[in-house]
Amino acid sequence: MILHLIRHTKVNVEPGVCYGQKDVELLESYPEELEAVKNSIADLKFDAYYSSPLTRAKILATDLFGEAVILDDRLMELNFGDWEGKAWDEIKDPFLDKWMEDFVNKKCSNGESFVMLHERVVQFLDEIKKLEHEHIAIVTHGGVIRTIQAIHKQIQLKEAFNEAPAGFGEHVQIEL
């Protein structure tokens, strides 16, 4: 089975703002970015299409694959809880430093840890492995893609952020 991981396109968020599961708008450059994504996958055929239900992924998935897209909450970005929508340097939560020291295991205030994201992604992967599909398109987020890459490369989660991230609108292919 080959997973075709497609990261959503650029978002209209100021640099330095924490957004994970916060629904944010796409940039005005979306039509051009959509065409670039279409061109990058033009020669590919897929057996199934999945997407995060967050607007930035769902719009891209629907524009690429139409109504056949299956939305799955397990493909959502990390939940940053109370920090969502705030500039990182303006977050006054005393727990932020502890989280920064061990974001893999520590939960954000009223959010989740990277281990929690990993667990839901593993559950999703275990489910789709039971299907008899050869090529699956998944429109999702950077954290989910890093998680799947870590699983594929069999590296520890804390090492997942040493890898180059998938860029906005980038297509990454992984064989399970």
Secondary structure as GFF3:
##gff-version 3
##sequence-region A 1 176
A	DSSP	beta_strand	2	7	.	.	.	ID=ss1
A	DSSP	alpha_helix	30	40	.	.	.	ID=ss2
A	DSSP	beta_strand	48	51	.	.	.	ID=ss3
A	DSSP	alpha_helix	55	65	.	.	.	ID=ss4
A	DSSP	three_ten_helix	66	68	.	.	.	ID=ss5
A	DSSP	beta_strand	70	71	.	.	.	ID=ss6
A	DSSP	three_ten_helix	73	75	.	.	.	ID=ss7
A	DSSP	three_ten_helix	81	83	.	.	.	ID=ss8
A	DSSP	three_ten_helix	88	90	.	.	.	ID=ss9
A	DSSP	alpha_helix	96	101	.	.	.	ID=ss10
A	DSSP	alpha_helix	114	129	.	.	.	ID=ss11
A	DSSP	beta_strand	135	140	.	.	.	ID=ss12
A	DSSP	alpha_helix	142	153	.	.	.	ID=ss13
A	DSSP	three_ten_helix	157	162	.	.	.	ID=ss14
A	DSSP	beta_strand	171	175	.	.	.	ID=ss15
###
